[in-house]
Amino acid sequence: MQYDYDLIVIGAGSGGVRSARIAASYGKKVAIFESSEVGGTCVIRGCVPKKLLVYASNFVKTFKSAKAFGWDVNQPQFHWDRLISNKNAEIERLNKIYLNLLKNSGVELIPHHASFVDKNTVVANGISYSAERILIATGSTPFFPEIAGIEHAISSNEALSLQQLPKEITIMGAGYIAVEFACIFNALGSKVNLVYRGDKILRGFDEDIRHFTEEMFIKSGINIITNSNIIEIQNHDNQFNLLLDSDICLKNQDVVLCAAGRVANTQNLGLENVSIKLKYNGQIEVDSEQNCGVDSIFAVGDVCNIHNLTPVAIKEGHLLMDRLYGGGNTYPEYDYLPTTVFSQPEIATCGYTQEQAKEHFGELEIYKSRFRAMKYAMTDIEDQTFMKLIVQKETDLVVGCHIAGTDAGEIIQGFAVAIKQGITKKKLNQCIGIHPTSAEELVTMR
């Protein structure tokens, strides 16, 4: 049967763009559909712009510590509007790079929303397009719980482009996105309230990391309210009063940021026309081949909700195209994925938490260290660093590494390679550290 394309990709985020480019590199005719900006969540309204705001917020400690190192820094002035303008310019630059990547790869960009007609056909802007295979890479979108007045809350998308820095902001949630924005706004001078339904922030992280970072966040001035749900948001001339089920009322909030999770972008895709299975919370169910249960349809990235990380989406898409068109036989490996929360302190992890490791491996050896980084030794900044190694006692394998402190993400990347390759605690002990660094602590803990 003749098709218009070999491959249609729905969604031009990181996973979709990589998939399209790799397929095109194998000589396939590829079209990619995107109704918003090319680059997706990560580049346009996620990881990249957020990290730029993180960098901006980190300057506060630099200015505070400068005097101890001989610098006189007159009262520094922060301009939110300048930061947002420069951030927007950088995102526009990256968007153009992504557009050029598609163009130079020979991928046809169709700037419209696509939905399924059948397993080989989509329709966009009233026009039908067919392909031998179709890849869904539509990502995820912020989740808003059903509470009274939720229409007054914003998501992380809007938080990246606020017209002015809020004097006081309440953030719903306590995962990656919530704590990152809490730390950004707190450092830049906003009063921050973090409201979470559970008893401790960062569910799913190692318990020691959760305890340590919550302690550091509170010391930095963030007001953490746990075991509480917002049940109503009241708008009074664009000032918001929040009623909590714990009988707390937060008054006169400038901004309410909902960071209560994300859901797969599967709405309005016409999935009912192709009998694709969805899991209980809307994400697409795929097998090891990234197949959706229909022989011609595949999915990668956040829409599958396996591990919602940009590098995972890119890896899934790249390896899938290698298998479909390049004779490859390699599959993504999801064990020992390194990840970082760009909070203050920064949090980085690789492998199992102590709780997970105990269940999976049995008897463990645990190594911990808490210290004040040399960077702050001469300053009034009381930031601490926490590091933890989890070792399977029987094999001496390092099965978990957890860090909270300055540059934790940069540190974890190298150790993640070693852990992935099966490093033992004995081999780690044989390494000679770089002195003076925080990272050397990981090879000197006994």
C-alpha positions as CSV (number, residue, x, y, z in Angstrom):
1,M,0.0,0.0,0.0
2,Q,1.2,3.5,-0.8
3,Y,1.5,6.0,2.0
4,D,2.3,9.7,2.1
5,Y,5.2,9.1,4.5
6,D,7.2,6.3,6.1
7,L,6.7,7.8,9.5
8,I,4.5,10.4,11.1
9,V,5.5,11.9,14.4
10,I,2.8,13.6,16.6
11,G,4.6,16.1,18.9
12,A,7.8,18.0,18.3
13,G,9.3,17.9,21.8
14,S,12.7,16.3,22.6
15,G,11.6,12.7,22.0
16,G,9.6,13.5,18.8
17,V,12.3,15.6,17.2
18,R,15.1,13.1,17.9
19,S,12.9,10.2,16.6
20,A,12.1,12.2,13.4
21,R,15.7,13.1,12.7
22,I,17.0,9.6,13.2
23,A,14.3,8.1,11.0
24,A,15.2,10.7,8.3
25,S,18.9,9.8,8.6
26,Y,17.9,6.3,7.5
27,G,16.4,7.7,4.4
28,K,12.8,7.6,5.5
29,K,10.2,10.2,4.5
30,V,9.1,11.8,7.8
31,A,6.5,14.4,8.8
32,I,6.2,15.8,12.3
33,F,3.1,17.6,13.6
34,E,3.2,20.3,16.3
35,S,0.6,22.9,17.0
36,S,2.8,24.8,19.5
37,E,6.4,25.8,19.5
38,V,9.0,23.2,18.4
39,G,11.1,22.0,21.3
40,G,8.3,20.8,23.6
41,T,8.0,21.2,27.3
42,C,11.7,20.8,28.1
43,V,13.0,23.5,25.8
44,I,10.1,25.9,25.7
45,R,8.3,25.7,29.1
46,G,10.2,23.3,31.3
47,C,13.8,22.2,32.1
48,V,15.7,24.9,30.1
49,P,13.8,28.1,31.1
50,K,13.5,26.8,34.7
51,K,17.2,26.2,34.9
52,L,17.8,29.8,33.7
53,L,15.7,31.0,36.6
54,V,17.6,28.7,39.0
55,Y,20.9,30.3,37.8
56,A,19.4,33.7,38.5
57,S,18.3,32.7,42.0
58,N,21.8,31.2,42.8
59,F,23.4,34.6,42.5
60,V,21.9,35.6,45.8
61,K,24.3,33.4,47.8
62,T,27.2,34.6,45.6
63,F,26.5,38.2,46.6
64,K,26.0,37.3,50.2
65,S,29.3,35.4,50.5
66,A,31.3,37.9,48.4
67,K,32.5,40.1,51.3
68,A,34.1,37.1,53.1
69,F,36.3,36.6,50.0
70,G,37.4,40.3,49.8
71,W,34.8,41.7,47.5
72,D,32.7,44.8,48.2
73,V,29.3,44.3,46.5
74,N,27.1,47.3,46.8
75,Q,23.4,46.6,47.2
76,P,22.7,44.4,44.1
77,Q,19.5,45.2,42.3
78,F,17.4,42.4,40.8
79,H,15.2,43.1,37.8
80,W,12.6,40.3,37.1
81,D,11.5,41.8,33.9
82,R,15.0,41.8,32.5
83,L,15.5,38.1,33.5
84,I,12.2,37.1,31.8
85,S,13.1,39.1,28.7
86,N,16.5,37.5,28.4
87,K,15.1,34.1,29.1
88,N,12.5,34.5,26.4
89,A,15.2,35.5,23.9
90,E,17.2,32.4,24.8
91,I,14.2,30.1,24.3
92,E,13.5,31.8,21.0
93,R,17.1,31.0,19.9
94,L,16.8,27.4,20.9
95,N,13.4,27.1,19.1
96,K,15.1,28.3,15.9
97,I,17.9,25.7,16.4
98,Y,15.3,22.9,16.7
99,L,13.5,24.2,13.6
100,N,16.8,24.1,11.7
101,L,17.6,20.6,13.0
102,L,14.3,19.4,11.5
103,K,14.9,21.3,8.2
104,N,18.5,20.1,7.8
105,S,17.4,16.5,8.5
106,G,14.8,16.6,5.7
107,V,11.9,16.3,8.1
108,E,8.7,18.0,7.1
109,L,7.2,20.2,9.8
110,I,3.4,20.5,9.7
111,P,2.4,23.2,12.3
112,H,-1.1,21.8,13.2
113,H,-2.7,19.5,15.7
114,A,-3.0,15.9,14.4
115,S,-5.5,13.3,15.4
116,F,-6.0,9.7,14.3
117,V,-8.5,8.6,11.7
118,D,-7.2,5.1,11.6
119,K,-4.0,3.2,12.4
120,N,-2.2,4.7,9.4
121,T,-3.9,8.0,8.9
122,V,-4.1,11.3,10.8
123,V,-6.0,14.5,10.1
124,A,-4.7,18.0,10.7
125,N,-6.4,21.2,9.7
126,G,-8.9,19.3,7.6
127,I,-6.2,17.4,5.6
128,S,-5.5,13.7,5.8
129,Y,-2.0,12.3,6.0
130,S,-1.0,8.6,5.9
131,A,2.1,6.8,7.0
132,E,3.3,3.2,7.4
133,R,4.1,4.0,11.0
134,I,2.9,6.7,13.4
135,L,4.8,7.7,16.6
136,I,3.0,9.5,19.5
137,A,5.3,11.9,21.3
138,T,2.9,14.4,22.8
139,G,4.4,14.6,26.2
140,S,2.5,15.7,29.3
141,T,0.7,18.7,30.7
142,P,0.1,20.2,34.2
143,F,-2.6,18.6,36.3
144,F,-5.1,20.7,38.1
145,P,-7.2,19.1,40.9
146,E,-10.9,19.7,41.0
147,I,-11.2,22.3,43.8
148,A,-13.3,25.5,44.1
149,G,-11.5,28.4,42.4
150,I,-8.8,26.3,40.7
151,E,-9.2,28.6,37.7
152,H,-7.3,31.2,39.6
153,A,-4.2,29.0,39.9
154,I,-1.4,29.0,37.3
155,S,0.9,26.1,36.3
156,S,4.7,26.0,35.9
157,N,4.1,27.2,32.3
158,E,2.8,30.6,33.4
159,A,5.2,30.8,36.4
160,L,8.1,31.0,33.9
161,S,6.7,34.2,32.4
162,L,5.0,36.2,35.2
163,Q,4.9,39.9,34.5
164,Q,6.3,40.6,37.9
165,L,7.9,38.8,40.9
166,P,5.2,38.0,43.4
167,K,5.5,39.3,47.0
168,E,3.9,36.2,48.3
169,I,3.2,32.9,46.5
170,T,1.6,29.6,47.5
171,I,2.7,26.5,45.7
172,M,0.5,23.3,45.7
173,G,2.6,20.1,45.7
174,A,5.9,18.9,46.9
175,G,7.6,17.1,44.0
176,Y,10.3,18.2,41.6
177,I,8.5,21.2,40.1
178,A,7.0,22.4,43.4
179,V,10.2,22.5,45.4
180,E,12.3,23.9,42.5
181,F,9.9,26.9,42.1
182,A,9.7,27.3,45.9
183,C,13.5,27.7,46.0
184,I,13.6,30.0,43.0
185,F,11.0,32.4,44.3
186,N,12.3,32.2,47.9
187,A,15.8,33.1,46.9
188,L,14.6,36.0,44.7
189,G,12.8,37.5,47.6
190,S,9.2,36.2,47.5
191,K,7.5,34.9,50.6
192,V,6.8,31.2,49.8
193,N,4.2,28.8,51.2
194,L,4.4,25.2,50.1
195,V,1.2,23.2,50.7
196,Y,1.3,19.5,50.6
197,R,-1.2,16.8,51.4
198,G,1.4,14.3,52.7
199,D,3.5,14.4,55.8
200,K,6.9,15.0,54.1
201,I,8.0,16.6,50.8
202,L,9.6,14.8,47.8
203,R,7.7,11.5,48.0
204,G,9.7,8.7,46.4
205,F,13.1,10.0,47.4
206,D,15.3,8.5,50.1
207,E,14.0,9.3,53.5
208,D,17.3,10.8,54.7
209,I,17.3,13.1,51.7
210,R,13.6,14.1,52.3
211,H,14.3,14.9,56.0
212,F,17.5,16.8,55.2
213,T,16.2,18.9,52.4
214,E,13.0,19.8,54.3
215,E,15.1,21.0,57.1
216,M,17.2,23.1,54.7
217,F,14.2,24.6,53.0
218,I,12.6,25.6,56.3
219,K,15.9,27.2,57.4
220,S,16.0,29.2,54.2
221,G,12.6,30.7,55.0
222,I,10.1,28.5,53.0
223,N,6.9,28.0,54.9
224,I,6.1,24.3,54.5
225,I,2.6,23.2,55.4
226,T,2.1,19.5,55.3
227,N,-0.9,17.2,55.8
228,S,-3.1,19.9,54.2
229,N,-5.1,20.3,51.1
230,I,-6.3,23.5,49.5
231,I,-10.1,23.2,49.3
232,E,-10.9,26.7,48.0
233,I,-9.2,29.6,46.2
234,Q,-11.0,32.9,46.7
235,N,-10.2,35.8,44.4
236,H,-10.4,39.3,45.9
237,D,-9.3,41.8,43.3
238,N,-6.5,39.5,42.1
239,Q,-5.4,38.8,45.6
240,F,-6.1,35.2,46.7
241,N,-7.2,33.7,49.9
242,L,-6.7,30.0,50.3
243,L,-8.8,27.8,52.6
244,L,-7.1,24.6,53.7
245,D,-8.7,21.5,55.2
246,S,-6.4,21.9,58.2
247,D,-8.3,25.0,59.2
248,I,-5.5,27.3,57.9
249,C,-6.2,30.3,55.8
250,L,-3.5,31.8,53.7
251,K,-4.5,35.4,52.8
252,N,-3.5,37.9,50.2
253,Q,-1.5,35.7,47.9
254,D,-0.3,37.3,44.7
255,V,0.1,34.0,42.9
256,V,-1.2,30.4,43.4
257,L,1.0,27.9,41.6
258,C,-0.4,24.4,41.1
259,A,2.4,21.9,40.9
260,A,0.4,18.9,41.8
261,G,1.8,16.6,39.1
262,R,1.4,16.2,35.3
263,V,-0.8,14.0,33.1
264,A,-0.2,12.5,29.7
265,N,-1.2,14.6,26.6
266,T,-3.7,12.1,25.2
267,Q,-6.7,14.3,24.8
268,N,-8.1,15.0,21.3
269,L,-5.8,12.6,19.6
270,G,-8.6,10.4,18.3
271,L,-7.2,7.4,20.1
272,E,-10.7,5.9,20.2
273,N,-10.4,5.5,16.5
274,V,-7.4,3.1,16.8
275,S,-8.2,1.2,20.0
276,I,-5.1,2.3,21.9
277,K,-5.0,1.2,25.5
278,L,-4.7,3.9,28.2
279,K,-3.7,3.3,31.8
280,Y,-5.8,4.4,34.7
281,N,-4.5,8.0,34.7
282,G,-4.5,8.5,30.9
283,Q,-1.0,7.6,29.8
284,I,-0.4,5.3,26.9
285,E,0.5,1.7,27.6
286,V,3.4,0.4,25.6
287,D,5.4,-2.8,25.5
288,S,9.2,-3.2,25.3
289,E,9.1,-2.2,21.6
290,Q,7.3,1.1,22.5
291,N,4.3,-0.3,20.7
292,C,0.8,0.7,21.7
293,G,-1.0,-2.5,21.0
294,V,-1.6,-1.5,17.3
295,D,1.1,-2.8,15.0
296,S,1.7,0.5,13.3
297,I,1.6,2.9,16.3
298,F,4.3,3.6,18.8
299,A,4.8,6.0,21.7
300,V,7.8,7.5,23.5
301,G,8.4,9.9,26.4
302,D,6.2,11.4,29.0
303,V,3.0,10.3,27.3
304,C,3.9,6.8,28.4
305,N,4.7,7.9,31.9
306,I,7.6,5.4,32.4
307,H,10.2,7.8,33.5
308,N,9.3,11.4,32.7
309,L,12.8,12.7,31.9
310,T,13.9,14.4,28.7
311,P,17.0,12.1,28.2
312,V,14.7,9.1,28.6
313,A,12.4,10.3,25.8
314,I,15.3,11.0,23.6
315,K,16.9,7.6,24.3
316,E,13.6,5.8,23.7
317,G,13.0,7.6,20.4
318,H,16.5,7.1,19.1
319,L,16.7,3.4,19.9
320,L,13.2,2.8,18.5
321,M,14.2,4.3,15.2
322,D,17.4,2.3,15.2
323,R,15.4,-0.9,15.7
324,L,12.7,0.0,13.1
325,Y,14.9,1.3,10.4
326,G,18.6,0.7,11.2
327,G,18.7,-3.0,12.1
328,G,19.4,-2.1,15.8
329,N,18.7,-4.4,18.7
330,T,19.3,-2.1,21.7
331,Y,16.6,-1.2,24.2
332,P,16.5,1.5,26.9
333,E,17.7,0.5,30.3
334,Y,15.8,2.2,33.1
335,D,17.9,0.9,36.1
336,Y,20.2,3.4,37.8
337,L,18.8,6.5,36.1
338,P,20.5,9.6,37.5
339,T,18.2,12.5,38.2
340,T,18.5,16.0,39.8
341,V,16.1,18.4,41.5
342,F,17.4,21.9,40.9
343,S,16.4,23.2,44.3
344,Q,18.6,24.9,47.0
345,P,20.2,22.7,48.1
346,E,20.4,20.8,44.8
347,I,19.3,17.1,45.1
348,A,20.8,14.4,43.0
349,T,20.2,10.6,43.1
350,C,21.1,7.5,41.3
351,G,19.8,4.0,42.0
352,Y,17.8,2.7,44.9
353,T,16.6,4.5,48.0
354,Q,17.5,2.7,51.3
355,E,13.9,1.6,51.6
356,Q,13.8,0.2,48.1
357,A,17.2,-1.4,48.4
358,K,16.3,-3.2,51.6
359,E,13.3,-4.7,49.9
360,H,15.2,-5.6,46.8
361,F,18.6,-6.7,48.1
362,G,18.2,-7.6,51.7
363,E,21.1,-6.7,54.1
364,L,22.7,-3.4,53.4
365,E,25.7,-1.2,54.4
366,I,24.9,2.5,54.7
367,Y,27.4,5.3,54.6
368,K,26.4,8.9,55.3
369,S,28.2,12.2,55.6
370,R,26.9,15.7,56.5
371,F,29.2,18.7,56.4
372,R,29.5,22.3,55.6
373,A,31.1,22.8,52.1
374,M,34.4,24.7,52.1
375,K,32.8,27.3,49.8
376,Y,30.8,28.6,52.7
377,A,33.4,28.1,55.5
378,M,34.2,31.9,55.8
379,T,30.7,33.1,55.3
380,D,27.5,33.5,57.3
381,I,25.8,31.1,55.0
382,E,25.0,27.9,57.0
383,D,24.3,25.6,54.0
384,Q,25.0,22.0,54.6
385,T,25.8,19.1,52.3
386,F,24.5,15.6,52.8
387,M,25.8,12.5,51.0
388,K,24.7,8.9,51.3
389,L,25.9,5.6,49.7
390,I,23.8,2.4,49.8
391,V,25.8,-0.9,49.4
392,Q,24.5,-4.4,49.1
393,K,26.4,-6.2,51.8
394,E,26.6,-9.6,50.1
395,T,28.1,-8.3,46.8
396,D,29.6,-5.0,48.0
397,L,27.9,-3.4,45.0
398,V,27.0,0.3,45.3
399,V,23.2,0.3,44.6
400,G,22.3,3.8,45.6
401,C,23.9,7.3,45.8
402,H,22.1,10.3,47.1
403,I,23.4,13.9,47.4
404,A,22.0,17.1,48.6
405,G,24.2,20.1,48.2
406,T,25.9,22.5,45.8
407,D,26.5,21.1,42.3
408,A,24.9,17.8,43.3
409,G,23.8,17.2,39.7
410,E,27.2,17.7,38.3
411,I,28.7,15.3,40.9
412,I,26.2,12.5,40.4
413,Q,26.7,12.2,36.6
414,G,30.2,10.7,36.9
415,F,29.2,8.4,39.8
416,A,26.1,7.3,37.9
417,V,28.3,5.8,35.2
418,A,30.4,3.9,37.8
419,I,27.3,2.6,39.6
420,K,25.7,1.6,36.3
421,Q,28.8,-0.4,35.4
422,G,28.7,-2.2,38.8
423,I,31.2,-0.5,40.9
424,T,31.8,-1.9,44.4
425,K,32.5,0.0,47.6
426,K,36.0,-1.6,47.7
427,K,36.7,-0.1,44.2
428,L,35.3,3.2,45.3
429,N,37.5,3.2,48.3
430,Q,40.5,2.6,46.1
431,C,39.8,5.8,44.1
432,I,41.9,8.9,45.1
433,G,39.7,11.9,45.6
434,I,40.2,15.4,44.3
435,H,41.0,17.7,47.2
436,P,39.5,20.0,48.3
437,T,36.1,19.2,46.8
438,S,32.7,18.0,48.1
439,A,32.8,15.1,45.6
440,E,35.8,13.5,47.3
441,E,33.6,12.6,50.3
442,L,32.0,9.9,48.2
443,V,35.3,8.0,47.9
444,T,36.5,8.6,51.4
445,M,33.4,7.5,53.4
446,R,34.2,4.6,55.6
